[in-house]
Amino acid sequence: MSQPTNTRIVLKSRPVGMPEDANFDIQQVPVTPPAADEMLLKTLWLSLDPYMRGRMSERASYAKPLQPGDVITAGVVSQVVASNIVDYPVGTIVSGMYGWQSYAIAKATDYRLFKVDPELAPISTAVGVTGMPGQTAYFGLLRVGKPQAGETVVVSAASGAVGSVVGQIAKIHGCRAVGIAGGKQKCDYVVNELGFDVCVDYKAPDFAAQLAAACPDGVDVYFENVGGAVLDAVAPLLNKGARVPVCGFISAYNATSEDQIRPPEVVLNALEHPPESRFFIVTEWLEEFESASRILGEWIRDGKLKYRETVVEGLEHAPSAFRMLFTGDNFGKLLVKVSEPA
């Protein structure tokens, strides 16, 4: 095959506040053939997720920050187009952390490289509902939140890639699922399509009162994605013995100074009865990813788990699409379609 050109998007400068196109550089570089123990992957689907914003900052976090010139971190679904690895023949579909680029050289030992079963679910879900976001919901709720049948589970960003799965898993386990989302359209989707018991609009002027009315027996599990004013409304409703899995707090991701950041533990530890809470990272359960993916895929097949995707066409649009995560313009899982499989 003629050697293709790799389009890659790198960090040009660290964003201050909301990321801008000027913070990224789109480059064209030649693709070299894979070595004896390598394979060449063509990117099909690129995942856009809030955690990427943290990687663009120098702020201390659970992962090393990107440096200017680095390809932006991201999970992708790819197809093997050239291979010197017996277990990965040409045509194999895989998922891995290969970033904002159209091609990547990979090895069988790469971190978080998994084969994708196209029979399980549409391959785009390998970076969505059956992939990292779905697994984040699965492990965060079940292992950290530990919901029991009959309890009230509240999840913020309920129409998003993680939150939408959290509420549906809560329902599968016999809980009352209360979502928080922005706007009537998203709240209607959360209730009417995803099957939550109720969804409260955080943009409503009486949001806190509406949330209290939706949780007459208090809150037993709060899956934290947002922080800020949403957490302030949930915190007084937490029952004694409540659990709070902290996935993230997107309200602070574009903060321009440390005084604008109030971590969830500060709010929760100030309560009379602080809940059991902790920040978690989905890779704590890396060895169980494949089994969790199969369970999530089976729930999709059985009609127990529904999802929606917002798809942007073209890798070059990744920087502008990324901002949709912070403006609320995406619905469900946000993806960039990079290419078609062969």
N, C-alpha and C positions, 0 to 999 in steps of 0.2 A: 504494500500500500504506500502511496505517496505520503510523506511526512506532513502532518497537519500543523497548523499554527495554533498555539495556545493563547486564548484571550484570558487574561487574569486581572483581577481588581485588587490593588494593594492599598494599604493605609499610607496616604501621602502626608497627612498632618492630624494631630489629635483634635477631635471635635471639642468645642466649648459650647455646652448646651446641645441643642438639636444638631445632629450630623448634617452637613451640607455636601453637595456634590464636590466642592473644592477640597474636601478632606480625603477624597479617593482619587486614585490614578488608574486608568484603564490602559493596560499594556498588551502588546502583541509580541510573543516570544516563540522561537521554534520549539517543537516537541522532539525530544531525542528518543530513539528506540529503547524499549525496556532491556535491561541487562539479564543475565542468565537466571536470576532468581526473582525477576520482576514482571509486572504486567502494566499495560497502558490502559487507563480508564477514560472513557468519554462521559462527561457529566450530562445526565438527562434532566434531573430535578435538583434544584438548590433550595435549601431550607433557610428561611429568615426568622430569627428568634431574638427576643429581647436581650438574652445574655451577651450577645455580640457587642452591644453598646459598652458593657463593662470592660470587655477585652480591648476596646479602643482607648481606654483611659489608663493613666498611670496609677490610679487608685489601687491600693492593695486589695486583693480578692483571692478567691480559691484557685484561680488559674493565672498563669503568667500573662501579663499584658502583651498585646501586639506591639511591635516596634515599627516605626516608619519604614516602608519597603516590604513589609510582610503581607502575604496574601491573607485576606480577611478570613477568619475562622468560620467554618460552617459545615454542617452535615449535608451530604449529597447522596443521591441515588445515581449510580453510574453503570455503564456497560463495558465489559472487557472487550477491547478491540484489537489487542495484540497481547500474547501471553507466552511466557516461558515458565509457567507454573502449571503442573499437571492438573491440580485440583481446581484450577480456575481457567477453563477453556474459553476461547473466544465466544462471545455471546452471553456469558454469565452476567447476571444482574447482581450488583452488590450495593451496600451502603457503607459509608465511612466518612471520616472527617477530612475532606480534601479541599474545602474552602471555595471561595468565589473565583472559580476558574473552569475553563471548558474541558481541560484534560489534566490528568495527574498520573504520575508513576507511582505504583503501589507494590507492596510486598505482602505475602500471606500473613506475616506476623504483625502487620500494622495495627495499632491501637484502634479498637472499635470498628474493625472491618468485619462485616457480616454478609453472607449470601442472602439474597432476597428471593423469596418464593413467589413468583407471579401468580400462582394458583391460590395463595392465601388471601390476597386482597390486591387492589390496584397498586402498582409499584410506587406511586407517589406517596402512599401512606407509610412507606418505610422511613420517611423523615417526618411523618405526621402522626396519625392516630395509632399506628402499630410500631412506630419508631420512638425516638427520644421524647417528644412531647407526650405521647400516650403512655410511655413507660414512666415518665415523671409523674403523671397523674396516678398511675397504677401503684407504684411503689410508695410515693409520697402519701397517698391517702391510706392505703392498706397497711403499710409498715410503720409509718410515723403517726398518722391520724387514728388508726385502729378503730374504725367506726363499728358500732354495734347496731343490730336491727332495732328500729324504733327511734334512734337518735336523730337529731337535727344537724345536718352538715351544710355549712354555708361556704360558698366559693366565690371569690372575686374574679373579675375578668372571665365571667362564666360562658361567654360566647367564643372565647379564644381557644387556641389549639390545646392547651392544657386544661383550663377550667371546664370546657365543655365535656371532656372525658371524666373529670373528677365527679361532676354531678351525676353523670350516667352510671358510673361505677357505684356511687352511693345508693342510687335507686336499685341497682342489681342486688345490693347487699341489704335491702329492706329499710333504708333510711329515708328521712324526709330531706329533700334536696332543695336548698334555697340559693338561687343565683343572684349575683350582682353584676349588672352590665350597663352600658351607656346608651340610652335612647330606647324608644318604644319598639323599633324594628328588631333590635338585638334581644330585648327582653321577650318579645313575642316568639322569636325563634327558639330561645332557651326553653320556654314552656311548651309551645305547640309542637315543635319538631324534636327537641331533645328529651322532653318528658320530665323536666324539673317540676316540682310542685308549685313554685312561685319564683318570679325574678323581679328584683327591685332595681329601679333606674337610679344610679348614683348621681345623675344630673338633676334629679327632681329637687326642688327647694326644701321639701320636707322628707328628704331621703332617710334620715336617721329614724324618724317616726314611722315611716313605711316599713323600714327594716325591722324595727321592734315589733310591729304588728304582724309581720310575716313569721316571727319567731316567738310565739306566745309561751313556749316552754324553754326559752333560752337557746343557746348555741352550744352544742357538744363538741363539734369539730369545725374549725375554721381553716380552710385551705387558703393561705396567704399568697397572693400574686401582686398586690398593688401597693399596700401601705398607705400612708398619708391620711386624708379625710375618711377614706373607706375603713381603714383599720380603727380610726377613732370612733366610728359608728358601731362597729362590731364589738369592740373590746368590752363595753359595759354589759353586753348581752351574754358573755361567756359564762357558762355554768361552772361551778366548782368541779374540778376534775376534767375540765375541757382539754382538748389537745389541739395544737396549732402547728401543722407542718408549714414551714416557711420556704416557699419555692423561690420567691423574689419579691421586690417591691419597686415596680416599674415607675411609680410616681417620682422616684428620686434619681432615676438613671441619667437624666439630662441636667441634673443640678450643677450649677456653676461654682458652688462653694460648699464646704463641709457643713456650714451652719444650716444649710437647706435640707440636710439629710437627718432624719430621725429614724433610726433602725427599729424594726418591730419589737425587738427585745426590750427597748427602753419603754415603750408603751405598755407592753404586756407585764413587765416586772413591776410596774407601778400599781397594778391592780391589787385589791385586797386579797384575792385568791389567784395568784399568777397561774396560768395554764401550763401544762406540759408542752413545751415548744422547742423547736430547733430548726435551724437552717439545714437543709439536706441537699445532696447532690446525687443525681440519678445514677451516676457511675458507682455508687456504693454497692449496687446490685448488678454490676456488669456481667457476672457469670450467669445471671438469670434472664438476660435480655431476650435470648431466643425463645425461651419458654413463655415469657410474658408476651412477646409478639404473637405467638401462636394463640394464646388465650384471647388477646385483643382481636385478632383476626377472626376467631370463632364467634366472638360476640357480634362482630360486624355481619358475618354470614347468617347468624341466627336472628338478626334484626334487633338485638339488644343495645347495640352501640352505633350511633349515627354520627356523621361528621360533615363538615363543609370546608371547602378549600377556596381561597382567593388566589388566583393564578395570574402572574405577570409574565408576559412573553419577552424573552431576550435577556441574556446575562448583563448587557450594558445598562439595563434598567434597575439592577439590584440596588444601587445607592438610593435612588428616589423611592423605590418600593420599600426599602428598609424603614423609611420614616413613617410609613403607614402604621407600623406597630405602636408608635407613640402618639399619633393623631387619631387613632381609632378607626381609620378608614378601611381596615381589613376586616373580613368576616371569617371566623374560623382560622384554619391553618393558612399561613402566608407562604407561598411558594413562587419560585421563578422557574419557568419551563425553559431549559437551556437548549435541548435538542431532542430529536426523536430517536428511539432505539433502531438499530439496523434491522 
